[in-house]
């Protein structure tokens, strides 16, 4: 289950507080752009989904 950030819900006007919450450093952000979750680092602990005040973190849709 990869996670993704929904650009429609994420305000992208501040430094994402979830960067400090992620225990493995899987969340990155350039400036105030949309945060990115690195699927190679993400351990799917769910902390970002639980703590995002905008509820912008969701499982990525699987296509195939």
Secondary structure, DSSP 8 states (H G I E B T S, - for coil): --EEE-TTT---SS--THHHH-TT--EE-STTS--EE-TTT-----HHHHH-TT--EEE-----
